[in-house]
Amino acid sequence: MTLLENRARTGVVAQINPVAKLGVSALIAIPLILTLDVVSAAVALVLECVLFFFAGIGWREFWVRTWPVWLAAPLTGVTIALYGETSGEIYLEWFVVRVSEGSLALALATMFRVLAIALPSVVLFLTVDPTDLADGLAQILRLPARFVLGALAGLRMVGLFLDDWRALELARRARGVADRGRIKRFLGMVFALLVLSIRRGAKLATAMEARGFGAPGQRTWARESTFGAREWMLLLIGALISAIAVTAAVITGSWNFILGPSS
């Protein structure tokens, strides 16, 4: 475990059950999905930034892990500005590109909405341990244990893909077949990695079956997953963020219910 991961687990939010983090992400995202306006997304984003301080994540890790979101949001906004629904005054028109007052408003609202929905999911799940998440899904949400444990085992194997890829690359270089033909080399390595993954998956399935992971009956767990006051408090905070954002949008008249007749 790296130093950044150790630091990420010192925050208040880091100690909360992952099921609650799933819940708060949904509570924040659902109202923002139902509307497309700047006010609700901007208010939610500001309130989320306060919540991020309690995640125990350093600024360096925050930017390293969330830069794809910060990149995707403006790109999405640019696309909407150029090709979005035209309304109001038209500022630029060329071929299929039409920038108008309405498309710029939609672009700004879309950019803030992407940030407000994606950032909490990324930041909150930086502190989630896959085993804790599996325990919560099976013990609290009562999902099928076989499915949860199989997904956990598969997730644990994702890290091995990079090691396998490096090993394949070094082996092909040692054999002198990695100097040219990049596309052919890439396809060959992908196929080899697929074969290795299937073999490892078959061995893992056999090992899990031999240890009784697929046996019928009531299953016991090595660690108990609890859902207490801290988890309910986090859910309450998520509900408050959504409520404040929606209220601000309604009061200012910017609420735009995208599933309604005016969408």
Phi, psi and omega per residue, in radians:
M1 nan 2.340 -3.078
T2 -1.410 2.938 3.137
L3 -1.095 -0.683 -3.141
L4 -1.108 -0.672 3.126
E5 -1.173 -0.652 3.085
N6 -1.102 -0.752 -3.128
R7 -1.153 -0.594 -3.104
A8 -1.151 -0.352 -3.083
R9 -1.690 0.192 3.124
T10 -1.687 -0.181 -3.126
G11 -1.338 2.867 3.125
V12 -1.120 -0.755 -3.115
V13 -1.167 -0.529 -3.095
A14 -1.103 -0.445 -3.088
Q15 -1.549 -0.015 -3.080
I16 -1.511 2.603 -3.123
N17 -1.006 2.340 -3.127
P18 -1.021 -0.471 3.114
V19 -1.092 -0.666 3.093
A20 -1.151 -0.602 3.110
K21 -1.189 -0.650 3.025
L22 -1.063 -0.765 -3.110
G23 -1.129 -0.772 -3.111
V24 -1.201 -0.599 3.068
S25 -1.096 -0.707 3.112
A26 -1.192 -0.711 -3.140
L27 -1.082 -0.615 3.128
I28 -1.360 -0.666 -3.012
A29 -1.333 -0.698 -3.015
I30 -1.018 -0.874 3.108
P31 -1.080 -0.604 -3.134
L32 -1.262 -0.452 3.084
I33 -1.278 -0.531 -3.075
L34 -1.393 -0.192 -3.130
T35 -2.328 2.772 3.085
L36 -2.355 1.496 3.117
D37 -2.571 2.770 -3.067
V38 -1.287 -0.677 -2.989
V39 -1.118 -0.923 -3.092
S40 -1.070 -0.751 -3.126
A41 -1.184 -0.720 -3.125
A42 -1.171 -0.749 3.115
V43 -1.100 -0.780 3.121
A44 -1.079 -0.698 -3.125
L45 -1.138 -0.727 3.122
V46 -1.107 -0.777 3.137
L47 -1.169 -0.595 3.109
E48 -1.151 -0.631 3.130
C49 -1.055 -0.589 3.058
V50 -1.142 -0.713 3.132
L51 -1.140 -0.574 -3.104
F52 -1.091 -0.503 -3.124
F53 -1.104 -0.444 -3.100
F54 -1.614 0.065 3.122
A55 -1.416 -0.266 3.125
G56 1.279 0.501 -3.115
I57 -1.873 2.280 3.121
G58 -1.208 2.779 -3.109
W59 -1.093 -0.646 -3.116
R60 -1.112 -0.830 3.129
E61 -1.158 -0.623 3.138
F62 -1.028 -0.834 -3.116
W63 -1.258 -0.623 3.140
V64 -1.122 -0.708 -3.075
R65 -1.451 -0.442 -3.039
T66 -1.846 0.037 -3.093
W67 -1.055 -0.577 3.081
P68 -1.065 -0.596 3.112
V69 -1.188 -0.782 3.132
W70 -1.132 -0.458 3.089
L71 -1.421 -0.711 -3.077
A72 -1.219 -0.622 -3.078
A73 -1.085 -0.897 3.105
P74 -1.113 -0.639 3.114
L75 -1.103 -0.703 3.075
T76 -1.104 -0.732 3.117
G77 -1.093 -0.713 3.118
V78 -1.092 -0.737 3.129
T79 -1.073 -0.778 3.126
I80 -1.145 -0.683 -3.138
A81 -1.097 -0.639 -3.089
L82 -1.448 -0.623 -3.014
Y83 -2.167 0.155 -3.114
G84 -1.301 3.124 -3.117
E85 -1.097 2.308 -3.091
T86 -1.538 2.291 3.057
S87 -2.786 2.689 -3.141
G88 1.269 -2.706 -3.098
E89 -1.253 2.378 3.129
I90 -1.664 2.149 -3.103
Y91 -1.667 -0.522 -3.102
L92 -2.637 2.369 3.116
E93 -2.510 2.144 3.128
W94 -2.705 2.042 -3.137
F95 0.967 -2.054 3.135
V96 -1.596 -0.072 -3.138
V97 -1.517 2.245 3.109
R98 -2.527 1.895 3.133
V99 -1.724 2.100 -3.103
S100 -2.283 3.051 3.111
E101 -1.070 -0.725 3.141
G102 -1.195 -0.727 -3.137
S103 -1.166 -0.606 3.080
L104 -1.172 -0.675 3.094
A105 -1.131 -0.741 3.095
L106 -1.132 -0.656 3.131
A107 -1.111 -0.772 3.128
L108 -1.135 -0.743 3.122
A109 -1.126 -0.704 3.138
T110 -1.138 -0.724 -3.137
M111 -1.079 -0.818 3.120
F112 -1.152 -0.619 -3.127
R113 -1.180 -0.716 3.093
V114 -1.043 -0.779 3.132
L115 -1.130 -0.757 -3.075
A116 -1.202 -0.506 -3.137
I117 -1.523 -0.730 -3.008
A118 -1.405 -0.692 -3.045
L119 -1.054 -0.801 3.123
P120 -1.055 -0.674 3.141
S121 -1.104 -0.751 -3.120
V122 -1.196 -0.863 -3.056
V123 -1.153 -0.792 -3.106
L124 -1.128 -0.645 -3.074
F125 -1.506 -0.039 2.979
L126 -1.144 -0.458 -3.076
T127 -1.745 0.180 -3.096
V128 -1.620 2.239 3.010
D129 -1.559 2.298 -3.097
P130 -0.992 -0.645 3.131
T131 -1.171 -0.714 3.088
D132 -1.111 -0.683 3.113
L133 -1.122 -0.760 3.113
A134 -1.097 -0.739 3.104
D135 -1.052 -0.748 -3.131
G136 -1.163 -0.752 3.139
L137 -1.089 -0.695 -3.098
A138 -1.399 -0.711 -3.037
Q139 -1.525 -0.612 -3.077
I140 -1.665 -0.873 3.137
L141 -1.490 -0.142 3.065
R142 1.075 0.623 3.020
L143 -1.269 2.700 -3.130
P144 -0.967 2.219 -3.077
A145 -1.086 -0.637 -3.110
R146 -1.124 -0.740 3.113
F147 -1.148 -0.781 -3.090
V148 -1.119 -0.803 -3.108
L149 -1.203 -0.614 3.072
G150 -1.129 -0.724 3.093
A151 -1.149 -0.674 3.104
L152 -1.104 -0.779 3.127
A153 -1.090 -0.713 3.106
G154 -1.134 -0.681 3.122
L155 -1.134 -0.658 3.111
R156 -1.123 -0.422 -3.112
M157 -1.488 -0.177 -3.108
V158 -1.069 -0.702 -3.140
G159 -1.073 -0.447 -3.138
L160 -1.299 -0.328 3.138
F161 -1.067 -0.727 3.137
L162 -1.126 -0.721 3.106
D163 -1.114 -0.731 3.125
D164 -1.120 -0.700 -3.132
W165 -1.110 -0.756 3.115
R166 -1.127 -0.710 3.139
A167 -1.128 -0.726 3.103
L168 -1.115 -0.697 -3.137
E169 -1.122 -0.771 3.128
L170 -1.159 -0.674 3.140
A171 -1.141 -0.727 3.135
R172 -1.199 -0.615 3.079
R173 -1.148 -0.684 3.129
A174 -1.132 -0.509 3.138
R175 -1.562 -0.049 3.096
G176 1.320 0.485 -3.123
V177 -2.030 0.303 -3.087
A178 -2.091 0.336 -3.061
D179 -1.578 -0.460 -3.109
R180 -2.606 3.014 -3.093
G181 1.226 1.101 -3.024
R182 -1.089 -0.744 -3.113
I183 -1.143 -0.794 3.121
K184 -1.109 -0.702 3.113
R185 -1.111 -0.742 -3.133
F186 -1.103 -0.809 3.141
L187 -1.098 -0.681 3.118
G188 -1.138 -0.704 3.121
M189 -1.209 -0.629 3.088
V190 -1.101 -0.755 3.116
F191 -1.123 -0.748 3.114
A192 -1.102 -0.700 3.105
L193 -1.140 -0.648 3.085
L194 -1.088 -0.758 3.118
V195 -1.097 -0.794 3.115
L196 -1.066 -0.693 -3.129
S197 -1.148 -0.733 3.124
I198 -1.121 -0.737 3.126
R199 -1.134 -0.761 3.137
R200 -1.156 -0.679 3.106
G201 -1.104 -0.700 3.117
A202 -1.137 -0.729 3.106
K203 -1.146 -0.712 -3.140
L204 -1.147 -0.717 3.115
A205 -1.097 -0.714 3.112
T206 -1.128 -0.742 3.135
A207 -1.126 -0.722 3.133
M208 -1.175 -0.690 3.107
E209 -1.127 -0.687 3.139
A210 -1.161 -0.466 3.133
R211 -1.596 0.111 3.023
G212 1.511 0.313 -3.128
F213 -1.199 -0.409 -3.138
G214 -1.799 0.214 -3.090
A215 -1.270 2.540 3.101
P216 -1.288 2.939 3.111
G217 1.782 3.103 -3.117
Q218 -1.262 2.258 -3.089
R219 -1.676 2.495 3.049
T220 -1.738 2.783 -3.086
W221 -2.238 2.464 -3.121
A222 -1.205 -0.585 -3.124
R223 -2.212 2.320 3.118
E224 -1.427 2.326 3.103
S225 -1.735 2.073 -3.062
T226 -1.881 2.689 3.128
F227 -2.358 1.751 -3.016
G228 -2.137 -2.580 -3.021
A229 -1.116 -0.692 -3.124
R230 -1.102 -0.686 -3.137
E231 -1.178 -0.764 3.112
W232 -1.138 -0.584 3.101
M233 -1.144 -0.728 3.111
L234 -1.110 -0.726 3.094
L235 -1.101 -0.675 3.109
L236 -1.122 -0.709 3.103
I237 -1.086 -0.758 3.096
G238 -1.066 -0.728 3.108
A239 -1.131 -0.665 3.123
L240 -1.165 -0.704 3.099
I241 -1.042 -0.796 3.126
S242 -1.127 -0.757 -3.106
A243 -1.116 -0.760 3.138
I244 -1.134 -0.730 -3.138
A245 -1.116 -0.785 3.136
V246 -1.150 -0.747 3.134
T247 -1.072 -0.748 3.124
A248 -1.093 -0.688 3.140
A249 -1.184 -0.697 3.139
V250 -1.179 -0.766 -3.110
I251 -1.106 -0.721 -3.125
T252 -1.392 -0.114 3.124
G253 1.366 0.238 -3.119
S254 -1.682 -0.039 -3.130
W255 -1.047 2.223 -3.098
N256 -2.292 1.584 -3.098
F257 -1.271 1.866 -2.975
I258 -1.262 -0.252 3.105
L259 -1.647 -0.008 -3.100
G260 -1.497 -3.125 -3.103
P261 -1.091 -0.490 -3.094
S262 -1.486 -0.015 -3.111
S263 -1.270 nan nan
